[in-house]
Amino acid sequence: MTIDLTGRIALVTGASRGIGYFTALELAKAGAHVIATARTVGGLEELDDAIKAFGGSATLAPFDITDMEAIDRLGASIFERWGKLDILVANAGILGVISPLAHIEAKVFDKVMLTNVTATWRLIRSVEPLLTRSDAGRALILSSGVASNPRAFWGAYAMSKAAVETMGRIWAAETEHTSLKVNLINPGATRTAMRAQAVPGEDPEALPHPSEVAQKILFLASPDLKDSGRLFVVRDNCFVDFQSPA
């Protein structure tokens, strides 16, 4: 199915690599103007070059997602320049450490929660007014399988993603009677730097490339999408399955 996003404005966090990078590319290929954020300026510049190579357009906004005031400024800047936001892909996140709960350093635990949970809430707070100004606002929030199937030693990350899933479902319920559709995405095991950090002995070639996952989740940005408050799971074969909230 061809997705036409011509003239639409999309914000992607964590866009300098991995799923965020390739999702930004897919959105631009579909015609959206992409606002790309990440800490790594070099990765954002590479993304900008790749988007320009096929005639797309992007605006780069390099900053640390844990800078709450910067998130607020971003929302204000989007309003001043475009007056709305059509698509949000809340992708930025960190793993922290694979460790027994009692062995996690407090500063590491706090950083995971700040990056994965608090920053996502702050982003919602900043851009909800912009998304509801769109005729078909779409919010996509990246989650993980460990949110609902927690594993030993994945404590901080699993808890953060469980919180993010709950946040997304609450947001969907609160905006049920608007044009905004909010959905969650579990991309499954994917060939990313975070996955390599979490499972260092795994063969990355056995995993789907993030570009494959990005192609599969693009349809959630479509103005024709009717679903909201759902968890979409990308299976190992890269087909998208969806589950209703419990």
GISULKA-V37516 format. One record per backbone hydrogen bond with DSSP energy under -1.0 kcal/mol. CO is the residue of the C=O (numbers start at 0). NH is the residue of the N-H. E is the energy in kcal/mol with one decimal. If there is no record, write none. Layout:
# GISULKA-V37516
CO_NH_E / CO_NH_E
This chain:
# GISULKA-V37516
4_7_-2.3 / 7_32_-2.9 / 8_85_-1.8 / 8_86_-2.1 / 9_34_-3.8 / 10_88_-3.0 / 11_36_-2.5 / 16_20_-1.4 / 17_21_-2.1 / 18_22_-2.4 / 19_23_-2.2 / 20_24_-1.8 / 21_25_-2.2 / 22_26_-2.6 / 23_27_-2.2 / 24_28_-2.6 / 25_29_-1.7 / 26_31_-2.3 / 27_30_-1.6 / 29_4_-3.1 / 30_6_-1.2 / 32_9_-2.8 / 33_58_-2.8 / 34_11_-2.6 / 35_60_-3.0 / 36_14_-2.8 / 37_62_-1.4 / 39_43_-1.7 / 40_44_-2.5 / 41_45_-2.1 / 42_46_-2.0 / 43_47_-2.6 / 44_48_-2.3 / 45_49_-2.3 / 46_50_-2.5 / 47_51_-2.6 / 48_52_-1.8 / 50_55_-2.6 / 51_54_-1.7 / 56_33_-1.8 / 58_35_-2.5 / 63_66_-2.4 / 65_67_-1.2 / 66_70_-1.6 / 67_71_-1.9 / 68_72_-2.3 / 69_73_-2.2 / 70_74_-2.0 / 71_75_-2.0 / 72_76_-2.5 / 73_77_-2.5 / 74_78_-2.1 / 75_79_-2.3 / 76_80_-2.1 / 77_81_-3.1 / 77_82_-1.3 / 85_137_-2.6 / 86_10_-3.0 / 87_139_-3.3 / 88_12_-2.3 / 88_90_-1.4 / 89_141_-2.2 / 99_102_-1.8 / 100_103_-1.4 / 104_108_-2.4 / 105_109_-2.7 / 106_110_-1.6 / 107_111_-2.2 / 108_112_-2.2 / 109_113_-2.5 / 110_114_-2.6 / 111_115_-2.9 / 112_116_-1.9 / 112_117_-2.3 / 113_118_-2.1 / 116_120_-2.4 / 117_121_-2.6 / 118_122_-2.3 / 119_123_-2.4 / 120_124_-2.7 / 121_125_-1.9 / 122_126_-2.6 / 123_127_-2.2 / 126_130_-2.7 / 127_131_-2.3 / 129_84_-1.7 / 130_133_-1.0 / 136_180_-2.3 / 137_87_-2.7 / 138_182_-2.7 / 139_89_-2.8 / 140_184_-2.5 / 143_146_-1.5 / 144_148_-1.7 / 150_153_-1.6 / 152_98_-2.1 / 153_157_-3.0 / 154_158_-2.7 / 155_159_-2.2 / 156_160_-2.3 / 157_161_-2.2 / 158_162_-2.1 / 159_163_-2.0 / 160_164_-2.4 / 161_165_-2.0 / 162_166_-2.5 / 163_167_-2.6 / 164_168_-2.1 / 165_169_-2.4 / 166_170_-2.6 / 167_171_-2.3 / 168_172_-2.1 / 169_173_-2.4 / 170_174_-1.5 / 172_175_-1.0 / 174_177_-2.0 / 180_138_-2.8 / 181_228_-4.3 / 182_140_-2.3 / 183_231_-3.1 / 184_142_-3.9 / 185_233_-2.9 / 189_191_-2.1 / 191_195_-2.0 / 192_196_-1.9 / 193_197_-2.1 / 194_198_-2.9 / 198_201_-1.7 / 202_205_-1.7 / 203_206_-1.8 / 207_190_-2.7 / 208_211_-1.4 / 208_212_-1.4 / 209_213_-2.5 / 210_214_-1.8 / 211_215_-1.5 / 212_216_-1.9 / 216_219_-1.6 / 217_220_-2.3 / 218_221_-1.5 / 221_224_-1.5 / 229_183_-3.1 / 230_242_-2.7 / 231_185_-2.9 / 232_240_-2.9 / 234_237_-2.4 / 238_234_-2.1 / 240_232_-3.1 / 242_230_-1.9
